[in-house]
Amino acid sequence: MYGSTRYAAYSATAPARARGPIDTLIVSGGQEHETAAANPRFVSQAMRLAGLSRRVASVCRGATVPAAAGLLDNGRATTRRYEAGRPAAPFPHVRVDPAPIFVRDGTVATSGGVTAALDLTLSFIEEDHGAELADQVLVRRVVDHVVSHLDEDLGVARLAAPVGVSERHLSRLFVECVGRTPSRLVRETRLEAAAQLLTGTREPVAAIARRCGFSSAESLRQAFAVWGGVSPSRFRRRS
């Protein structure tokens, strides 16, 4: 459940057991997508479930299943760029465009890859629950990336590019949703992570600095002194 909307995903082993109504039917991609699309029983079940669904979506190579079910006939679709030419051969009635992140053609949507599927999901959330909630989800996605990639380049430009927004727009969303700019959140998250490592491990300060994205132990020391009022070494001794 997501709010009042039901999102359902069914594997290739259980479509016959699924019953409607279904809000959003999602066909995931994978190595066996061509096998699934060539299986008449599976395709017939996909057609049945699509008839019970308000909308249908596919992730990357999963587009072959709705294509085999005729859901994309005379329509436009997208898939991962290096495979863009493949669905067109067995499904000549599908116009494959590799350029967009995702394509929505009527009640059927296709996405170009796993990351693109997240953008498609955001469009569903905005459609169903409004732009404000979609913005919060987008910001949460960026924050999760920051937390798990502290040792990488986390400049605003690098954070904005994967989610498809401008630096200015991302900064505005951060101020609105979390009360901080992206740069400030990155700095504070790095310092909080450093504090945890200082008290929870015996790693040298230089190693902690690298893990948390600081260029050197000295840059961590300076930032930590401003943030915590003491040096990293003194903070460790006092904790």
N, C-alpha and C positions, 0 to 999 in steps of 0.2 A: 504494500500500500504506500502511496505517496500522496498525502493529502486525501482528496476524494477520488484520485485517479488510480486505476489499477494497471500496473505494468507487468506483463507476463512474458516469460521466455521459456520455450519448450525445447528439449533436446530431441535428437533424432530417434531416440528409443521410446519416447512416450507421447507422440502427438495424438495418437488415437484415443488416449484417455482424457485428453483435454476437452473441457466443455466451456461454452460461452455464458454470458457475453464477455468479450475481451476488449479492453480499451486499446492497448498497444501491443501488437504481436511483433516480436523482435527475432529475426533470423541471424544468428551469429555466423561469422566466417570461420574458416579452419581448413586443415589439409584435406578433409574429406568432403569439401563442398561440392566437388564435381560428382562424387559418388552419390551424395544425397540428391543432387539435381537430376541424376539419371535413374533414380529409384521411383517408379510410377506410384507405388503405394505411399511413399513419403510425400511426393509432390501432390498427390490427391488430398492428403491430410492437410498439407500447407494451404491448398485452395479452400478446403473446408473451414479451417481456422481463420483464414483471411476474411471469409464471408461472415464470420462472427465478430470481427474486429472493427473498431472505429478507424484504426489506421494500422499500417504495416511498415516496418522498418527493417533494414538489413545493415549489417556491419561488414564492411570490406567485401571479401569474396563470397559472403553469404548472399550477395545479390543474385547469384546463379539460381538459387531456389525460387524466389519470386519470379525470375525470368522464365524458368522452366514451367512455372504454374500459370504463365500468361498474364501475370499481374503488371508486367512492364511493357506489354505489347503496344507498339506505336507511341511509347513514352520515352522519357529521358531518364538516364541513370548515371551514376558514377561508381567507381571502384578504385582500388589502389592503382596509382599511375602506371607501374610497370606491368600491370595486368589489364590495362584498359582495353587492349585490342582483343582479349580472349573471349569475353562474353558475347561480343558482336558476331563471332563466327557461328556458334551453335544457335544463337538467338538473333537472327538478322532483323527482327522487328523491334529491337531495342536500340535506341540511340545512346551510345556510351560517350559521355563527356568526362575526360579525366581531370579537367581543370578545377571544378568546384570542390570545396571541402565536403559538402553534402548536397543532394538534390531532392527536392520535394515535388513530386508530380501527382497532383490530386491527393489521394489518401495513402500513397505509397512513397516512402522515403528511402534513399540509399546513401550510405556514407563511404568516404574514400579510404578509411582505415580506422584503426582502434581509437586514435586520438581524435580523428574527425567525428567519430561516434559520440564523443563527449560534447562536441559543439552541437551536434544534432539533438542530443538530450537536452541541452540548455534551451534550444529553440522550442522543444516540447514543453519544458517547464514554463517558459515565458508565455507560450500559447495557453496553457492550462491554468497557470497561477499568477501570471503577471510578471512584468519586467523586474520588479523589486526583488522577488525571490530568486529569479534567474541571476541577477547581479550578485546576490549573496552566495549562491552556489559557485559562480565563477571565481569570486574572491577566495572562497574556501579552497578551491582547486589550486589557486596560486599559492596560498599559505601552506598547503600540504607539500607543494613542490619545494618551497623555501626550507621547510623543516627537514626534508629528506635529502637536500642537496646543498648543505651549508658551505661545503668546500668549493663550490663552483661559482662562476660569475652570476651574481644575482642582481645585476643592474636593472633598472626599470625597463630598458629596451629588451633585455633578454627575457624578462618576465612577461612582458606584454605580447611578444611575438607568438608564442604557442597558443595563446587564448584568443588571438585574432582581434585585439583592440589596440588603440593607440596608447602611447605612454601617458598622455594627458588624461585619457579616459580611464585608464587603470588607476592612476593616482586619485582621480575624483572618486572612483568607486571605493577605494581603500579608505579614504577619509570619511565617506558616508557610512561604510559598513563596519569598519573597525576603529575609526577615530585616529588613524595614523597613516602617514604616507608609506608607500612600499619601501622606500629606503630606510625609514625609521624602523619599520617592522623587521626588516632584515637585520639591521644593526642590533636591535634589542634581542631578537631571537638568537643571534650568534653569541651575544654576551650571556644570555641565560643558559645556553648549551655549554659554554665555557665554564660557567659557575658550577654546573652539575658535574662536569668532568673534573674540575679542580677538587671538589669535595668527595666525589665517588670513585676516583681512580688515583693512581700514582704516576700517571703519565707526565713527562716533562712539559713545562709550560710551552715550549716551542712546538711540541707535537700537538698539544691542544689547540694552539693558535692555528696550525695548518688544518686540523680537522674542522675547525669552526669558521674557516674562510678568511682568516687574518693573514696578511702578507708576511708577518714576522712576530716573534715574541714581543718585540718592542711596541708594535702597533696594537697588539692585544693589551699590553700593559697600559698604554696611554688611554685607550678606549675604556678599559676596565676601571681606571682611576677616576675618570669622569662619571661613569655609570654607577659604580659601587663605592666610590670614595676611598678605596684602598687599592694596593697593587694585587695582582693575582696571587703572588706568593704569600702575602700577608693574609689575604682572604682565605687561602688554604689552611694556614696555620690557625686561624681563628675559628674555623668551622669544625 
